[in-house]
Amino acid sequence: MNAHEIDYEIFGEEMQFVEIELDPQETVVAEAGSFMMMEDGIKMETIFGDGSTQSKGIFGKLMNAGKRMLTGEGLFMTTYTNYGHGKKKVSFASPYPGKIIPLDLSKYNGKFICQKDAFLAAAKGVSVGIEFNRKIGTGIFGGEGFIMQKLEGDGMSFIHAGGTLHKKVLQPGEVLKVDTGCIVGFEQTVDYDIEFVGGIKNTLFGGEGVFFATLRGPGTVYVQSLPFSRLADRIIAHAPSAGGSSKGEGSVLGGLGRLIDGD
């Protein structure tokens, strides 16, 4: 194996965290902000890129970092290496309610495609890059699904899904139509494109996006019920305004709700 071989255990139900066990000199790479706790003997270090063999040399590191910027991620990642004696553990937490998905990339022919904000952590040696869908429709209208991350290598990776997670195994030629934000990830064998919803009433009054993703098998697809963008939109819509009032405060139900809550 090129990637470090790590052991892990996932804890929790709605707000999960993954505990990774490192042998001496083993390393795990994680996104900034996902760290939860670690045992003494593990050293934390900020690196430029993902630390994989694909980003060796200054040019490779610059290319890798530039690709990460396109997905909205930072230029740097953090490594956690066991410099102590014996096994040591480090844990990483979910950013919001949902599920952590462990992916053994060796079982996916060395590559898995996921949403740009789904990656949580991986064994050192796994490459975290970007995946462009070259189809015109996907490029123009893909929204969240246009620029996706690709995880390459033969080690363990961990991605996060919001809300309830659903795993769907598509048969050859089988098609699944999904809201672009609800896609967590899929195998490289799955064909991905964008389709117009159609109909003037659907477009103007449907309340959903004008386009959705079509995923064609064969391959495994992971779908989430609560994309972070949807969660953020709901929070913003019901957040207090600058004047200190929120939506619904002027209605009868808004006042009744405050009375019941004891406000």
NORHUJO-V464424 format. One record per residue. N is the residue number from 1. RES is the residue in one small letter. PHI is phi in whole degrees, 0 to 359 (* if undefined). Layout:
BEGIN
n: [N;N]
res: [RES;RES]
phi: [PHI;PHI]
END
This chain:
BEGIN
n: [1;2;3;4;5;6;7;8;9;10;11;12;13;14;15;16;17;18;19;20;21;22;23;24;25;26;27;28;29;30;31;32;33;34;35;36;37;38;39;40;41;42;43;44;45;46;47;48;49;50;51;52;53;54;55;56;57;58;59;60;61;62;63;64;65;66;67;68;69;70;71;72;73;74;75;76;77;78;79;80;81;82;83;84;85;86;87;88;89;90;91;92;93;94;95;96;97;98;99;100;101;102;103;104;105;106;107;108;109;110;111;112;113;114;115;116;117;118;119;120;121;122;123;124;125;126;127;128;129;130;131;132;133;134;135;136;137;138;139;140;141;142;143;144;145;146;147;148;149;150;151;152;153;154;155;156;157;158;159;160;161;162;163;164;165;166;167;168;169;170;171;172;173;174;175;176;177;178;179;180;181;182;183;184;185;186;187;188;189;190;191;192;193;194;195;196;197;198;199;200;201;202;203;204;205;206;207;208;209;210;211;212;213;214;215;216;217;218;219;220;221;222;223;224;225;226;227;228;229;230;231;232;233;234;235;236;237;238;239;240;241;242;243;244;245;246;247;248;249;250;251;252;253;254;255;256;257;258;259;260;261;262;263]
res: [m;n;a;h;e;i;d;y;e;i;f;g;e;e;m;q;f;v;e;i;e;l;d;p;q;e;t;v;v;a;e;a;g;s;f;m;m;m;e;d;g;i;k;m;e;t;i;f;g;d;g;s;t;q;s;k;g;i;f;g;k;l;m;n;a;g;k;r;m;l;t;g;e;g;l;f;m;t;t;y;t;n;y;g;h;g;k;k;k;v;s;f;a;s;p;y;p;g;k;i;i;p;l;d;l;s;k;y;n;g;k;f;i;c;q;k;d;a;f;l;a;a;a;k;g;v;s;v;g;i;e;f;n;r;k;i;g;t;g;i;f;g;g;e;g;f;i;m;q;k;l;e;g;d;g;m;s;f;i;h;a;g;g;t;l;h;k;k;v;l;q;p;g;e;v;l;k;v;d;t;g;c;i;v;g;f;e;q;t;v;d;y;d;i;e;f;v;g;g;i;k;n;t;l;f;g;g;e;g;v;f;f;a;t;l;r;g;p;g;t;v;y;v;q;s;l;p;f;s;r;l;a;d;r;i;i;a;h;a;p;s;a;g;g;s;s;k;g;e;g;s;v;l;g;g;l;g;r;l;i;d;g;d]
phi: [*;277;277;293;267;244;255;206;211;256;244;94;244;266;245;276;221;249;258;252;262;248;284;307;76;278;226;238;250;219;289;297;95;264;297;242;195;206;275;297;110;263;253;264;215;274;236;267;97;249;78;277;293;285;246;287;81;294;293;298;293;295;297;297;293;297;295;295;296;295;272;87;269;279;286;245;232;240;254;231;243;275;259;269;258;82;285;229;239;226;237;230;254;294;284;200;305;164;230;262;252;277;237;269;297;294;270;242;57;80;204;219;253;218;302;295;250;274;295;245;197;198;294;299;116;281;268;248;234;240;234;265;269;278;288;301;301;294;294;277;245;295;59;300;273;290;267;242;271;236;254;235;142;231;251;277;229;228;239;239;240;267;74;269;261;231;256;235;260;276;277;306;86;288;244;237;256;224;301;302;287;275;282;267;180;200;291;291;282;278;274;235;210;246;233;285;297;88;88;295;292;297;292;274;238;291;82;251;290;284;233;225;270;246;247;245;286;268;141;268;234;249;237;246;271;225;298;299;298;291;298;296;298;294;295;296;296;252;283;300;281;300;277;94;251;240;300;92;290;274;265;296;294;297;293;296;296;292;295;295;286;91;277]
END
